[in-house]
Amino acid sequence: MLFRSNYLFTYSLISSRNGNLRVIDCPVFAKMGGYVLARATLCVMILCMGVPIGVMGRNVSASELTVFNVGALFTVNSVIGRSVKPAIEAAIDDVNSDSSILQGKQLKLITRDTNCSGFLGTVEALQLMVNDVVAAIGPQSSGIAHIISHVVNELHVPLLSFGATDPTLSALQFPYFLRTTQSDYFQMQAIADFVEYYKWREVIAIFVDDDYGRNGISALGDALAKNRASISYKAAYTPGAPVSDINDLLVGVNLMESRVYVVHVNPDTGLRVFDVAKHLGMMTNGYIWIATEWLSSVMDSSETMSFDEMDLLQGVVALRHYTPDSSSKKTFSTRWRQIKHKETMNFNPYALYAYDSVWLLARALDVLLSEGESISFSYDPKLKEAKGSTLQLSTLRSFDQGDKLLRILTRMNFTGLSGQIEFDQNRNLIYPAYEILNIGGTGSRRIGYWSNRSRLSVTAPGSLYMKPLNDSAKDQQLYDVIWPGEITKVPRGWVFPNNGKPLQIAVPYRVTYKEFVTKDKGPIGVRGYCIDVFEAAVDLLPYPVPRTYILYGDGERNPSFSNLVLDVSQHKYDAAVGDVTIVTNRTRIVDFTQPFMESGLVVVVPVKKVKSSAWAFLKPFSWEMWSVTCAFFLFVGAVVWILEHRMNHEFRGTPRQQLITVFWFSFSTMFFAHRENTVSTMGRLVLILWLFVVLIINSSYTASLTSILTVQQLSSQIEGIDSLVSINVPIGVQDGSFALNYLIDELQIAPSRIKIMKTQDNYVDELRKGPKGGGVAAIVDELPYIQLFLSNVNCEFKIVGQEFTRSGWGFAFQRDSPLAVDLSTAILQLSENGDLQRIHDKWLSKNVCSAQSNQVDDSRLSLNSFWGLFLICGIACFISLTVFFFRVYIQYRRYIPEDEENGFEDPESIRTNKRPSRATSFKKFVDTKEIEIKDKLKRKGSDSSSKQQISQIADGQLSSPS
């Protein structure tokens, strides 16, 4: 009987088998074309007639079954389907002919054609489930896999997909989905590493707008973000879109900046993209095309591609699933040529994955049977018919052993045609790998591999699996690529967009220090040091940069540079050119070029002239230095007197005369005016060293005194940033400068202490007033501004202390802008060839004031500067005195006072008939001229010899006979 409604066709079939009567209602949605409706209706009728009532009403054990139904879902008439269908059939035959597996049971293949339609694919999947399949092989479509996964979850039927690469299918939402091919998550990692290898920062993604395309490109965006790259634009088109839609899409894409295109589309219609791109002139020099594995699948499935097709793909880089060469793979390739009724002469990697999927299921079933499990199906109480429903959901039965079979499947480990079949904890194949191909001529050549073990490499991944993980960037390697246009030089990867919109550059409209940048009536509308640097750098680029300068600010006060940088980061402007300081917070939101001007914060304070005084001559030395110097003059004079007194008549005389000589000689050496000659060796040595010390002291004194007589004196006690922070005085900062936030946030200075300076006149007035007059005690600003300010006021003010921040000025661009890198190189070239200095001299070459105020205290010389000289001189004096007294002591030991002649003795000692003490004798000995001592010692020696001779003669006479 046939019942028809407006939206639903219901077919009721009454049949009798084995004495059982059943009524089955099979719904098919209306509003379909005639051919599709007829085909669906026919399938439903066959489905309804082919299921016995007896089977549907009871459980069937494995002992009763000799055949296990296995479903297969894919689009037969497709690039993937034409390779997969013979492979699955071959695998079923191989399993059934192998008596060592499945304990004599057979696999029965039930194939359903999804016809590249999500709706029909779902209908075919539901029909397949009615056949009590133990598992389903497929589908190839990620969109259909999403829908069917909900069905198999409910019925506990494992779904082994050889072609659904959507990364989101690995979610816990689909526990019965098991991917037997590589996930696009890894493919997009490979593309991201390829983009990083060539230092590109932006790509445009061209993809089909379905689950496969959207989720794959989403994974690409995540992978690029890890390498600080991004997808600048997502160009999507609907599945089955006409060529005109693709043409409009690529026309818009061609007007954009990026020239790196990632094409992630379906293999059956993907070549249309390159056909349109070729027609639009987008397959020439400067373009980079990267295709996912769909393109290699198309090429692998064709014995030979036509010349016109190959002409579309010259220079394209494509990925292909890596399947290691093995004897079993070669055997399969040979067998493929013998398969009859196949629609393609070659096969793609999906055929290998499909073949391995069948064997994976067969091995898992064999394990399940060996554990004594039976295969049974039962009705799901949750699948009850709603009141008035004609869907007949009760015809669907769940697989009782499905959960256990799934666990066995995820634990399987064997080597198939596609390589190692083993799953990780996320149920992905453990060794994801891809070949990277460069298409050219009549075919393609391999330029490298990608794997999760080594990333980019020219070594096959199979040899790297047993080695330690190595993903270091320096070890990445690929062979050279021939890019579109038959060039080997790596394309830049971006151009300025051809949409007629020049670069929008914001320029601060300064009120102060207009030498750096300000408004101009010229053609470009701005001028200044920063503009000239930017223009010179742009001229060095190997490509034109269309640009428009836009003034930022109202011209009444300096704009906020932090807001300027923020607007660039928010894409209100493409760049900011001016005196923009590179600080940490700004580098987080924009990219800066190489600094073209060094900068740093300094402190400026007022100064006053020091009036000369009558005692100015004492200021060059500190009091310690004066004291030590005077002491050494006397000390050296005394040492020289000691060394010269015994042998130099100029150092002898009455005690008063000798004292005067010591003082005169000591201080006359200051002017090298001493008249006394030194005759002793030690005395001359000491004098030479001392005269050298005096020379250094005189020179230093003269230089210091000259500096002090022309010095400027600070009008406050501020000597740098530390003293400024500690003293509670007002501080001035330039309007719009980052110094305001730095003082408040970093140095914790109260905002009430800070005054905003809007003009240079404010600088002068506030500093002259000082804190007592309602002005400021100091101004904190960047060094380039301060140098220009001081030259304009004839160095009336001074910088104190050192720069307490180190930074520079750079041009700000949006994040990941390639112009920032190229301009940095150009700025370095300007610095190396001297152009940067010439531009500086043109705008900023004025009187340069001293960076430090020459304070009196800084000019005074202390003992720290000369203690080394004094030490050397002191050591020389000590050594000379030691040698001198040692010689005197030796002479004194030879001189015996008891044998001295009367002329040498003191008259008082003769009168009193007493011998002088040894100390008195030694004192007189030292005071005696050395030449007299030597004469007496010589005479004493002669007398001793005479006496000895007389004694010997006397002894001889006594001993002779009388």
Number of C-alpha atoms within 10 A of each C-alpha: 7 9 10 10 8 8 10 14 19 20 21 18 15 13 14 11 10 8 9 10 12 14 14 21 22 21 17 18 15 13 10 11 9 9 9 11 16 12 12 19 19 12 16 20 17 12 15 21 14 11 15 16 20 14 11 19 11 12 15 15 13 16 10 10 14 15 15 19 20 23 25 30 28 28 24 19 16 17 25 26 21 22 28 29 22 22 25 24 18 18 19 20 15 14 20 19 12 12 12 10 18 23 13 12 17 21 19 17 19 15 21 22 18 24 16 19 14 18 14 17 25 20 19 22 26 16 18 22 24 19 19 23 22 26 25 27 27 28 28 24 26 24 21 25 30 22 15 23 22 16 21 25 19 17 24 25 27 26 29 27 26 29 27 27 27 25 23 20 22 19 11 10 13 19 19 25 28 27 25 28 25 24 21 24 22 23 27 23 22 27 23 26 21 20 20 18 15 12 15 23 24 25 27 21 25 24 24 23 16 17 21 25 25 18 20 25 25 18 21 24 21 18 22 24 14 13 15 15 21 20 21 16 16 17 19 18 18 12 15 12 12 12 14 10 13 21 18 11 17 20 15 12 20 18 15 18 19 24 25 24 21 25 25 24 26 23 19 16 17 18 18 17 20 21 20 21 20 15 12 14 11 21 24 17 15 19 23 24 22 24 21 25 24 25 24 24 22 20 20 20 21 16 11 13 15 10 10 9 14 17 18 20 26 23 28 23 27 25 26 23 24 22 21 15 12 14 10 13 17 12 11 17 13 11 11 19 13 10 13 8 7 15 16 16 15 18 25 22 25 23 25 24 26 31 27 26 26 27 18 23 23 22 20 22 23 17 18 19 17 13 9 9 16 17 21 20 24 17 20 16 9 9 16 14 13 10 6 6 10 17 16 16 19 16 21 23 25 24 25 19 17 22 17 13 25 23 13 17 24 20 15 15 13 12 12 19 23 24 20 18 23 19 19 11 9 12 18 21 21 15 20 22 27 26 26 31 24 25 23 21 13 14 14 20 15 18 18 23 25 31 24 19 20 25 25 28 22 18 14 18 26 17 8 15 14 9 9 9 12 13 15 10 13 7 11 18 19 17 13 12 21 18 25 23 14 13 14 12 12 14 17 16 21 21 18 19 17 12 11 9 11 15 16 18 22 24 27 28 22 25 20 22 17 14 16 21 23 23 19 11 8 8 6 13 13 20 18 20 21 27 20 19 23 18 10 18 21 18 14 16 14 8 10 11 14 12 14 15 19 19 17 19 18 12 15 11 16 21 20 16 22 16 12 21 26 17 18 23 21 13 13 15 19 20 29 26 21 26 22 25 25 22 15 9 9 18 13 10 17 22 25 28 20 20 18 20 17 14 20 18 23 24 25 30 25 26 20 14 12 15 11 12 8 6 7 12 16 13 19 26 22 14 14 12 19 16 12 13 19 12 12 16 20 17 17 23 24 19 21 26 23 20 26 22 22 20 18 17 13 16 24 18 12 8 9 8 12 16 16 12 19 21 15 17 24 22 17 14 19 17 11 12 11 13 11 13 13 20 13 15 12 20 22 16 16 23 21 12 18 24 16 13 19 19 16 12 17 14 10 17 19 12 12 20 21 14 17 23 18 14 19 20 19 21 13 13 11 22 19 19 20 12 12 20 16 10 11 13 17 21 28 26 22 23 21 19 21 20 20 22 14 14 18 14 12 10 12 11 19 13 14 8 13 19 18 16 21 18 15 16 11 15 21 18 12 24 24 19 14 19 16 9 10 12 21 25 26 30 27 23 21 25 19 19 16 23 20 18 20 22 17 14 13 11 18 17 24 25 27 23 18 15 17 12 12 12 16 19 22 26 25 30 26 24 21 17 18 19 22 22 15 17 22 19 16 22 23 16 15 20 13 11 10 11 16 22 15 14 18 16 12 14 15 19 13 13 14 14 20 13 19 13 22 18 18 20 14 12 18 19 22 17 17 9 10 15 13 12 16 17 11 13 22 18 12 18 25 13 12 21 18 11 14 15 14 12 11 15 15 10 17 17 10 11 18 12 18 9 8 13 10 9 7 11 16 14 11 11 11 12 8 8 9 10 14 16 10 10 9 10 17 18 11 14 21 19 13 14 16 17 11 13 17 13 11 16 18 12 12 17 11 12 12 11 12 11 11 12 12 11 11 11 12 11 11 10 10 9 9 7 5 5
